[in-house]
């Protein structure tokens, strides 16, 4: 199960961005207006929300779809 919907809800809750306005395949920096600091904060919010630790080497992910794939991968590894 993809975590995309939960990520969309979380970004709406944290930044007030409507999920329908964020293309899951587009850059969150370019279309979502999130700068590097906001994205870093969002990664911390994701870790808190899902109870996971995001790998540092994947900190440059820029789309919600890429982020959802990574979150799903980390969550699966945690339960394995």
C-alpha positions in Angstrom: 0.0 0.0 0.0 1.4 3.3 -1.0 1.9 6.1 1.5 1.2 8.8 -1.1 -2.2 9.7 0.4 -0.8 10.0 3.9 2.0 12.2 2.6 -0.4 14.4 0.7 -2.5 14.8 3.9 0.6 15.5 5.9 1.8 18.2 3.5 -1.6 19.8 3.6 -1.7 19.7 7.4 1.8 21.2 7.7 1.9 23.7 4.9 -1.8 24.2 3.9 -1.1 23.0 0.3 -4.1 21.3 -1.2 -3.2 17.8 -2.4 -4.9 18.5 -5.7 -2.5 21.3 -6.4 0.6 19.2 -5.9 1.3 16.9 -8.8 2.9 13.7 -7.3 5.3 13.6 -10.2 6.4 17.2 -10.1 9.1 18.9 -8.1 7.9 19.9 -4.6 10.4 22.8 -4.8 9.1 24.1 -8.1 5.4 23.4 -8.0 4.8 23.2 -4.3 6.9 26.2 -3.5 8.8 24.4 -0.7 12.3 25.5 -0.2 15.2 23.3 1.1 14.4 24.1 4.8 10.7 23.3 4.4 11.6 20.0 2.7 14.0 19.2 5.5 11.3 20.0 8.1 8.9 17.8 6.1 11.3 14.9 6.2 11.3 15.2 10.0 7.5 15.3 10.1 7.5 12.2 7.9 9.8 10.4 10.4 7.6 11.4 13.3 4.3 10.5 11.5 5.5 7.0 10.3 7.9 6.2 13.1 10.8 5.7 10.7 14.2 7.1 10.1 14.8 8.4 6.6 18.2 7.5 5.1 20.4 10.6 4.7 21.6 9.6 1.2 18.0 9.9 -0.1 17.5 13.5 1.3 17.4 14.9 -2.3 14.2 13.3 -3.3 12.0 16.0 -4.9 8.6 14.5 -5.8 5.9 13.1 -3.7 5.9 9.9 -5.7 9.6 9.4 -5.1 9.1 10.1 -1.4 6.2 7.7 -1.2 8.3 4.9 -2.7 11.1 5.6 -0.3 8.7 5.7 2.7 7.2 2.5 1.6 10.6 0.9 1.3 11.7 2.1 4.7 8.5 0.9 6.3 8.7 -2.5 4.7 12.3 -2.9 5.9 11.3 -1.9 9.4 8.6 -4.6 9.6 10.7 -7.3 8.0 
